[in-house]
Amino acid sequence: MCAEHLVPESVMTGREKQGEVAFQILSNPETRDRLLRRMRQLTEQIHDRGIGALVFLDKSARPLAWMFSDLWRSSYRSEKIPDIRFLNLGATSFENAGAARRLIGDANRSDLWRVDEEVDKSMEGLDLEDPNQWLRPADVPAEWQKQIIERTGEIEELEALYRGSFDRKNVLIVDDIVSSGRSLLASLAVLDAAFPLADFQAAALFQSRGEGRNEDRNLIPWLSIPGMSGILEVPESRLISSRITEEDVERVRQVLQLKFVSFMEDVRLVTRRFEEAGREFKAVLESIREAIDPGLYADLMTETDAIAAVVREIKRTNMPNVVPHISFEEMHDRWLHADKLVRKALSGESLEAYTGVSVEFEMANPDFHFSYENAYTIADLLGKGGYESIEEMFLRARQLRAELKKLAKIQS
């Protein structure tokens, strides 16, 4: 087993070693129950199907390796644990472009719709709890296989790093949560090309519902939080993740800061368009005031003023996180609701005049919202809960390691 996948016992406190750990990251009982059930199930399947080696996909699946090790030792103490290795083929993020995109990106562009259909077909109706449905290299689109075989540099890198680790073994690639399936399929393709003597399969613990990162964190609470997995994705999109060092963290910070500046430039440009459209919208709304319900008028004006106030504050501070994030979304949702009711109440020239400026106002908002979303996310990544402090990153990893160890000890 590769010992580097564990948070070293030497950095755990006495209380952590004794199991006196409060669930902070895994605070939701339903999340804990679901995670423990699936990890027990997967551990049993790995044992019963004679899996000789595991490849966990960085960075979010790495903590699953910690928990798997604890569960295996508890259930199969006298048996050899499968070898554990790691591969970083994650999706594109603000920190790096993603190795999977580098490996399969060109193949996507030439015939995107057909390749997407092949991927969707491989993932359609997949039952993650059934090992008979684990993905195999034959599920990888032929265009991706051809593209990856030509990436001799990455294949040689893997051969040198993991030489002899997988030969003549049943190997399972494990991801934490699958959405499109592209990371799993790309991993299958590159590992199968590098180690033709191994029998590779791929599985994931959970299926994303496609409702956003916050919803996915109900399944994997540490998802995309810097430091949680004890490793770092550096800007070069390496196939193997790096240890957390001050030097590498600073390089990530610099990349994020440049992207933050770029998104905020977009925000400033769009806010001017947004403000102009907003002034015209309010003028027309005032002109049709008598034709609509006073309550609707008041609601629409209130929400329009609230959104405009956020825009003014962003211009003043040059920061996206001047208000709680959810408040902007809620304001905009309420504005859309009131706008819809106003349209129903109007007709003729009044409706035409209102619709024209309302559409312009709404057209300005999505561009702003996209840039705002990205700038807001990066500001969070640069803050205390992100890359601001390397000490905090280590603390998060230790806390998660201790919580998963405690969870693995819970009796069924």
N, C-alpha and C positions, 0 to 999 in steps of 0.2 A: 504494500500500500504506500502511496505517496504521502509522507508525513506532513508535507507543507500545506495540505489542505486544511489542517486543523489550526484553530487559534491556540497558540502554545499554552499549556497548562501553567507555565511559569508566570504568565501575565494575569492569571485569574486570582482574585482575592480569596482569602480564607473562607469568607462567607459563601462565595460562589462555589468553591470546591465542596463545601458541606451541603450544598443544595438549598441554602437559605436565600433564595432568589425570588423576587416578586416578578410576576408577569407584567412587564411594561410595554414591550414591543408586541408581544402576543397577548394583549390584554382582553381581546374578545373571546369568550369561552367557545362560541360556535366556530371561530377560526381555529382555535386550538384542537377542538374535537375533530374537525374535518381534516386538518393537517396530520394529526396523529393516526387517524384511520387510514388515510391514503398512504402514509409512509410505512405503516405496518404491512399493509397490503402489498406495496411495491417490494418491500424487503423480503416478504415471503415468496413472491413471484420470482425474484432474482435468485433466491436459494433453490426453489423447486425446479427452475428451468436451467440450472447449471451455468449461470452467467459467471464467466471467469474474470471479467474486467468491466469497469464502469467509466464512462466519460461524462462528467457533469459540465454543463454549459455555463460559463461565467457570464455575468457575475452573480445573478440572482439565484442560480441553482446551486452554487457552491455551499451555502449553508445546509442544503439537503444532504450533502455528503457528510457533514458533521453529524447530523441526526441519524443517517443511515448507519454510520460506524457504531454509534451507541446502540441502536436497535439490533444490529447484527451480533454484537458482543453479548447482548442480553439474551437473545434467542438461540444463537448458534455458537456458544462460547468455545466449543472444542473444534470448530471447523474454521478453515482458513477463509479469511475475508477476501472478497474479490479485490483485485488491484484497482486503485482509484486514480484517475487522471482528469485533466481539465482542458477545455478548449473554449476560446473566446470567439464565438461567431455570432455575437448578439446583434440586435437591430441597431440602426443608426441612432445616435444620440447627440446631444449638444457637445458632449466631451470628445466624441470621435465619430468617424464616418461609418464605422462598423465593417468588420472583416467580411461578413457575408455579402454585403453590398459590393465590396471590391471583387469578390470571387464570382458573383453571379450577375452583377449589375449590367455588364455589356450584353450578356445573353438576353436579359429582359427587354432591352430597348428594341431589338430587331423585330420581335413578334410578341409583344407584351400580352395581348389578349389570349393568344393560344397557350403560352406558358402559364398564365394565370389560371386558365381552365384546367390544365393538367394538375397544378398544385391544388386547386379547389377539389378536383376529383379525388386526389389522394387523401384529402382531409375530410371529405364528405362522410357524415355519419360515423365518424371515428369514435369508438368507445374506449376511452383512455384506461378504463379499469380492466379491459380484456387483453391479456398478453398476446392472444392470437391475432390481435389487430395492431400490434406494434409495427411501426413503419420499417421498411426494408429498402436497400439501395434501388430495387426495381421501381419503387414509387417516385424516385427522383426524375423530374423531366429530362428527357434525352438531351435537350439543348444545354441545360445546366451541367450535366455530366461531361459533355464535350468541352464546355467552357472551363470547367475545373481541372480536367486532365491537362489542359494547356498551361495551367498555373504551376509550372514546375518548381518555382521558388518556394511556394507555400508547401507543396508536397514534400520537397526535400527537407524543409525545416521541420516538419512533423516527423519524418522518417528519422532524422538525426536525434530529435528530442525523445521520442518514444520507441526507439529501435528495440524490437523484440518484445515489447509490452503486450502486443495484441495477437501475435502469430498463433494460429490454430486455436483461438479462443472464441467463445461466444461473448460478444461485447455489446453492452447496452448503453446507448447515449441517452442521457436524462436531462430534460429541461423542466423548469419549475411550472411555467404556464405557457400554453401554446395559443397563439392567435391565428395568424395566417398559415403557420407551419413552415415558413421559409427557412428559419434558423435550423430547425431539426433536419429538414431535407438537405440543406447545404452542408450540414455537419456529416450526414450520412455519405454524401457524395465525396467530400474531400478526404474523409477517413478511409472510405472504401478504396479510393484511388491510391492512397499512401500505403495501405496495409492490405493487399489483396488476399493474404492468407487467413485473414480473420473473417468471422461471420458477424456483421453489424446489424443491429436493430436500434430503433429509437422510440422513446416514449416520453410523455410529459405527465406531471402530477395533476394539473388542472387545465381546463379549457376556459379561455377568456370569453366573457359574454359580449365583448366588443362595446362596453359601456364606459370606457375610459380608465385611466390609471387608478383613480381613487377606488373604483369598483374592483379592479384587479387586486388592489391592496387588501381587500377583505379576504382574499385567498392567500396572497403572499405579502404580509405586512411590510417586509423589508424591501419591496420592489423599488429599484432605482434610487434608493437612498444611499448617498455616498458613505463609504466606510463600513456599511453593514456586513458585507461579505468578507471583510478583511483583506481585500485586494483592490487594485486600481486599474481602470481602463485608461490608458494613456492615449494622447491624440493620434499616434501613429497607427492605431487599429491593429495591434499585434494579435497573432493567434493565441498567444499565451499572455495572461494578465500579469501585471507587475505587483510587487509588494508596495505597500503604502510608505512612501518616503517624502520628506519635505520637498526635495528637488522635483519629483514628479508631480506632487500636488500643486506646486507653484506653476508648473508648465500647464496643468489643466486649468488653473485659475486664469492664466493669461489668455488661453484660448476662449474661455467663457467670457472674459471681460471684453475681448474684441467683438464677439458675437453680440454681447449685450449692447455695446455702443452702436452696432449696425442696426439692430432692431429698434433701438430708441430713436435713431435717425428716421426710420420709417414711421414710427409713431408720431414724431413731430410733424412730418410732412402730411400725414393723413389727418391729424387733428385740425389743421387749417381748413381742409376740405370739409371735415366734420362740423366745424364751427359755422362755416358759411352756409352749409345745408341746414344746420339747426336754426339759424336766424331766419332763413326763408320759410322754413317749416312753421315756426312759431307765428310768423306774420300771416300766413295763410290760415293757420288754425284760429287766429284772432278774428279773421274776416268771416269765418263760418261759425263763429261761436253761437249765434242764435239758432243755428240749424241742428245742433246736437244737444244731447242731454248735458246739463251743467256738471253732473258728476263725472261723465266721460271726459269732458273738457278739462276739468281739474286734475283727473288722474293722468291724462296724457301730458299736461303741462308740468305736473310734479315730476314724472319720470324723466321727461326731456331735460328739465332743469337739473335733476340729480346726475344724469349722465354727463351733461355739460360741466357740472362742477368737478366731476372726476377728471375730465379732460383738462380743465384749467389747473387743477392741482398737479397733474402729471407734467404739464408744461412748466409749472413753477419749480417743482422739485427735481425734474428730469429722472424720476423713478417711477416704476410701474406699481409698486406695492404700497401706495399711499393710503389705500383703503383695503379692507378685507376682500380677498379675491372673489368670494361668492357674491358679495354685494353688487358688483358690476353685472354679473350674469343675471342676478335676480332683477335688477333694475331693467335690464334690456328685455327680459322675458315679460315683465309687466308692461313695458312700453309696447311690445308687439301685441299683447292681448288687448290693450286699450285701442291701438291702431286698428285692429280688426273690427272692433265694435263700432268705431267711428265710421269706417267704410260702409258698414251695413246701414248706418243711419242716414247716409247722404245719397244724393242722386243728381243726375244732370251735370251742369257746369260746376257746381260745388264739389261733387265727387271727382270730376276731372282735375280741377285745380288742386284739390287736396292730394289726390293720388300722385300727381307729378312731383310735388315737393317731398311727399312721404317716401317715394321710391328713391329719390336722390339722397335723402337723409339716411335711408336704410342701406343704400349702396356704399355710402362712405363708411358705415360702421363695420362690416365684415373685415375689410382691410385693416382697419384700426384694431379690431379685436384679435386678428391673427397675430399682428406684431405685438400687441399688448400681452397676449397669452405667452408668447415666446420670451419676451423680455421679463415678464413676471416670473416665469419658471427659472430663468437663468439667475435672476436676483435671489431667488430662494436657494439655488445651488451654491451661490457665492456666500450665503449667510451662515449663521451658526449651525443650522441643521444640515449644512452641506459641506463645502470645502474650506470654510473659514478657518477651522482649527483641526490640525492633524491629531491632537490629543482627543478631541471629541470623536473623531472618526474611529480611533482605536477603542474608545469607551463603548461606542455603539456596537462594534464587532464583539467585544467581550460580553456585553450584555446579551446580545442575541445568542451567542454560543452557550452561555449559561442557561438561558431560557429553554433552548432546544434540548440541552442535556437533561434539564428538569422534566420537560415534557416527555422525553423518551422513557423516563423511569416510571411514568404513570401506568398503573396496572390496568389491563383491559377488564 
